[in-house]
Amino acid sequence: MKIVINSGFGGFGLSDAAKKDLNVEDVYGLSRTDSALIALLEEKGTDYCSDSSAWLSIVEIPDAEKFWHISQCGGHEHIVASESKMNRYS
């Protein structure tokens, strides 16, 4: 499974061009596993897709990982996998 995260400090955000390409205004309702978002990031790259405070990247986890969530510190995100539903945000 591919998941889009912010690898920089400052928080997740899309450039105006990426929002236009994806036809979205608010990124907070956008799934980080959205196939169109992932395809755009793979095709156009980080510089094109990231806003000024983000550095978007794709992390791939095994499809068998059913329980995961995005954790962050200062806007820098990483994936945390869990064996139980207790921490499930996916």
N, C-alpha and C positions, 0 to 999 in steps of 0.2 A: 504494500500500500504506500502510495506517495502522499506526503503531507507538506504543505508550504508553511515555513516558519520564518521569523525574522532573526537573522544571524548577527545583526548589528545592535547597537544600543540606541534606544529612542522609541521603539514601538513599531508594531506592524502597520504598514500603510502602503497603498497603491498609488502610483503616479496617475495624473489626470488622464494620460493617454491609455493606460491600462484599464482604468475605470470605464473609459469610453468604449474600448474594445470589448469589454465584458458586459457593457450595458448595465453598470451598477453605479449608484451614488454613495451608498453606505457600505463600507467594507465589513462592518461588524456582523452583518447578516450573511456574509459569504462564507461558505464552508471551506476550511483549509484543505479539504480533499476534493474540492470541486474540479472536475476534469477539464473544464475550459480554462480555469486559472492555472492549473498545472501545465496544460498545453501552451498557453501564452508565455509562461515563464521559461519553459523549455525552448520555445521558438525564438522569442525576442530577447531573453536574458534579464539579468538582475538590474542592470542600469536602466533599462526601458520600463520595467514593471514596478520598481521600488519608488516610494516617495522620498523626500529629502531626509527623513529621519529613519529610514529602514534600509535593510540589505537582505532582500528575500532570497531564500534558497529552498531547495527541495530535499527532504529527508525521506528515505525509504525504509520502512519497517516490514518485517514478514507479515504476510496476510493472516497468519495464524494468531498474531497479536490482536486480540479483540478488545482489550482494555488498555487504553492509553489516554494521556492528556498532555496538553502543552503547558509547560511551566516556564516562568521567566524571572529574570532578575535585571532590573534596569532596562527592560525592553528586549534584552537578549533572550531568545527562546530556545528551548530544547524539549525533546519528547521524553516522557516518563511512561514506561510500560508497567503494567500491574497484572498480577495473576487473578485479581478479584474485581468484582464490580464496585467495590467500595470507592475506588478512585477513578471510576470511569467517567470520562467526559466526551467520548467519541460517539 
